[in-house]
Amino acid sequence: MSRTPIRTAISASVALVLLAGAAPAAATTGTLRPQLEAITAAGMPGVFAQAVDGRHRQSAAAGVADVTTGAPTKPGMRHRVGSITKTFTATVLLQLVGEGRLRLDAPLGHYLPAYAVDGVTVRMLLNHTSGIADYDHVIFATDTSLEENRHRTFTPAELAAFGLDQPPTNPPGAAWAYSNTNYVLAGMILEKITGRSVAYETTKRIIRPLGLRHTYLPGTGTRIHGPHAAAYIPWYEGVLVDFADYNMSWGFAAGDLVSTTDDLNTFYRALLTGRLLRPAQLAEMQTTVPWVPGAPEYGGYGLGLYSNLLPCGLAWGHDGLVLGHSAISWHSADGRRQVTVAQNMTHYVAPGQPDPISDATITMLVTQLCGEQPATARTAVRPHLAEQAFRR
């Protein structure tokens, strides 16, 4: 029985691009649709995106939302955006810091005594230096578990216990190691301080004030409200299995969010231009653990927000990947140049194998943010975020 290999990350598996420095360039306009068609030509069933350059905004789509019916992908579709949820969660927590209700360097046990880990602080949860292991390879230990968990509800306490029961990845603060457990614990802290759910606080503090009409946290609800694409994983005999209907309680504050490309661009523009956080808290969010030790100029991971060095400077944002849906949202530091892309197939290539879909996606992202670049501009491609889930 043949099988297309499942990709090795569930939370996020997009490539981190480290590029040689170059002079800033204006984002290219009028090229989005052909670049999305290059992604579908590389093998992605459907893709849609929105690119912004100042007041100019372009949205486009390519490919199909449903391989059975042939229904086309459309730019305004709702989409599960996975770990982009972490930027929303971190923003709410940093608002609480600004209100004097939370201390970043307080011990985890100060807020959650039952989950205390010696040496771990709130900041370490948000920048993934706590050393607390991930839980996703526990709940998705086998292929059959993907179907078995489709309608299962996980509580935050369960998820935290799964992660804390695993051996730590490193001593607290010693290294960067991506873990969804960090943001489950962060969400539990948020709820402990406010007495409200993550969904309630995120809606009150971010979604409603910014008018993000198509963004929400579904919790235990399995269906995506409104028009959306299927969420495909290549299965046995090459059949694409649709995981769009899924109980996303397993993602909680780490990966539960549904949104659109337009809403995400609105959110990140507001975040980077100071509409959501005070200057001191935005500075904390943008204080990063370097991707390359000793070379912070290449970017790194902050508090729910990361930066990459592109030819036109640092791009800020996040990406996310859940079962069958992935998204990437990158933005210039001033929020004027933006691009968010969503795709409807994941886990499609084995580790270390060529990935023309990612290559075409990176080309599109860099071109939209920085303009056309010579092929020699890319000096390295590094994987980042959760690379160890779905071990076989």
Buried (B, 14 or more C-beta within 10 A) or exposed (E): EEEBBBBBBBBBBBBBBBBBEBEEBBBBEEBBBEBBBBBBBBBBBBBBBBBBBEEEEBBBBBBBBBBEEEBBBBBBBBBBBBBBBBBBBBBBBBBBBBEEEBBBEEBBBEBBEEBBBEBBBBBBBBBBBBBBBBBBBBBBEEBEBBEEBEEEEBEBEBBBBBBBEBEBBBEBBBEBBBBBBBBBBBBBBBBEBBEEBBBBBBBEBBBEEBEBEBBBBBBEBBEBEEBBBBBBBBBEEEEBBBBBEBBBBBBBBBBBBBBBBBBBBBBBBBBBEEBBBBEEBBEBBBBBBBBBEEEBEBBBBBBBBBBBBBBBBBBBBBBBBBBBBBBBBBBBBEBBBBBBBBBBBBBBBBBEEEBBBBBBBBBBBBBBBBBEBEEEBBEEBEBBBBBBBBEE
